[in-house]
Amino acid sequence: MPEGAQVQRMFSGIAGRYDLLNHVLSFGLDGWWWRRMASRAAAGPGLRFLDVAAGTGDSSVALARRGADLVSTDFTHAMLRLGPAKFRRLDLNRRIWASVDADAQRLPFRDGRFDGVTICYGIRNVEDRPRAYGEFLRVLAPGGRLTILEFSRPVWGLRQLYDLYSRFVLPRVGGWISGDPTAYAYLPESIRRFPDGPGLARELEAAGFGEVEWERLSGGIVALHTGRKTVTETSESR
Ligand SMILES: C[S@@+](CC[C@H](N)C(=O)[O-])C[C@H]1O[C@@H](n2cnc3c(N)ncnc32)[C@H](O)[C@@H]1O
């Protein structure tokens, strides 16, 4: 796991090419994965969302398009600063009312502020995941939902093909478009080290989330996990 400063350096270096890289390397599937994420997050009018590790803002756009109001955050300023122009261009700047520099492990928001927290392709890079989960729980309102979209393990059959793609094609094409040969060489290794679908679900339960559910998208290339900040009944409230 690279340290936070290394992650920031890497994303600062590729920020200008990040959107193009996403579209090319996912064969255009990225848009569908974000839309599915926003639907599973149950984003909708009147709900307040926090999009953590929002990068250049495409995950935030998917949430805002469903009518949610949200704050977009990331700890790499070079990525985050590209969001607002995109939000204005898409006429979503009234919905995405702030872009805030913030580390997922130390969120500058008060307790219970959000109905939903989302993190897309970001949790894999967080150094102390339990600490980030604690922050997500803290800023969620009771009953609020965490949604994680992240690379996962493709099902058998697709896995062999995907391994070849991620080992030989992805680092080369990623390095060529981004100009940083190391940025996409690290991606397959970071996915391999990250928990698989059931492992991440267990991790969320251990962190205190209830009603944890998950599904594979595109044969498990990515997975979508959700968990709820469940409200435990106290003796006074009974
Ligand atoms: C692959 S990009 C994803 C951006 C966006 N969510 C998307 O779906 O395109 C990962 C982002 O996670 C951010 N990130 C990684 N670790 C972070 C942390 N501890 N706190 C906040 N952001 C973090 C990086 O700066 C980067 O912009």
The ligand as a Tripos MOL2 file, in Angstrom:
@<TRIPOS>MOLECULE
LIG
   27    29     1     0     0
SMALL
NO_CHARGES

@<TRIPOS>ATOM
      1 C1         -9.1630    6.3840   -9.0330 C.3       1 LIG1
      2 S1         -9.5640    7.9770   -8.4230 S.3       1 LIG1
      3 C2        -11.3210    7.9240   -8.3420 C.3       1 LIG1
      4 C3        -11.9900    9.2340   -8.5590 C.3       1 LIG1
      5 C4        -13.5310    9.1810   -8.7050 C.3       1 LIG1
      6 N1        -14.1710    8.7350   -7.4960 N.3       1 LIG1
      7 C5        -13.9480    8.3180   -9.8650 C.2       1 LIG1
      8 O1        -14.7960    7.4430   -9.6790 O.co2     1 LIG1
      9 O2        -13.4500    8.5530  -10.9740 O.co2     1 LIG1
     10 C6         -9.1060    7.7530   -6.7350 C.3       1 LIG1
     11 C7         -9.0830    9.0450   -5.9420 C.3       1 LIG1
     12 O3         -8.9510    8.6970   -4.5650 O.3       1 LIG1
     13 C8         -8.2740    9.7450   -3.9360 C.3       1 LIG1
     14 N2         -7.8230    9.2780   -2.6250 N.ar      1 LIG1
     15 C9         -6.9990    8.2250   -2.3540 C.ar      1 LIG1
     16 N3         -6.8100    8.1180   -1.0250 N.ar      1 LIG1
     17 C10        -7.5330    9.1220   -0.4450 C.ar      1 LIG1
     18 C11        -7.7450    9.5360    0.9050 C.ar      1 LIG1
     19 N4         -7.1480    8.9090    1.9220 N.pl3     1 LIG1
     20 N5         -8.5520   10.5810    1.1300 N.ar      1 LIG1
     21 C12        -9.1530   11.2290    0.0960 C.ar      1 LIG1
     22 N6         -8.9800   10.9000   -1.1990 N.ar      1 LIG1
     23 C13        -8.1770    9.8610   -1.4630 C.ar      1 LIG1
     24 C14        -7.1730   10.0910   -4.9190 C.3       1 LIG1
     25 O4         -6.6640   11.3660   -4.6840 O.3       1 LIG1
     26 C15        -7.9090    9.9620   -6.2440 C.3       1 LIG1
     27 O5         -8.3950   11.2070   -6.7060 O.3       1 LIG1
@<TRIPOS>BOND
     1     1     2 1
     2     2     3 1
     3     2    10 1
     4     3     4 1
     5     4     5 1
     6     5     6 1
     7     5     7 1
     8     7     8 2
     9     7     9 1
    10    10    11 1
    11    11    12 1
    12    11    26 1
    13    12    13 1
    14    13    14 1
    15    13    24 1
    16    14    15 ar
    17    14    23 ar
    18    15    16 ar
    19    16    17 ar
    20    17    18 ar
    21    17    23 ar
    22    18    19 1
    23    18    20 ar
    24    20    21 ar
    25    21    22 ar
    26    22    23 ar
    27    24    25 1
    28    24    26 1
    29    26    27 1
@<TRIPOS>SUBSTRUCTURE
     1 LIG1         1 GROUP 0 **** ****
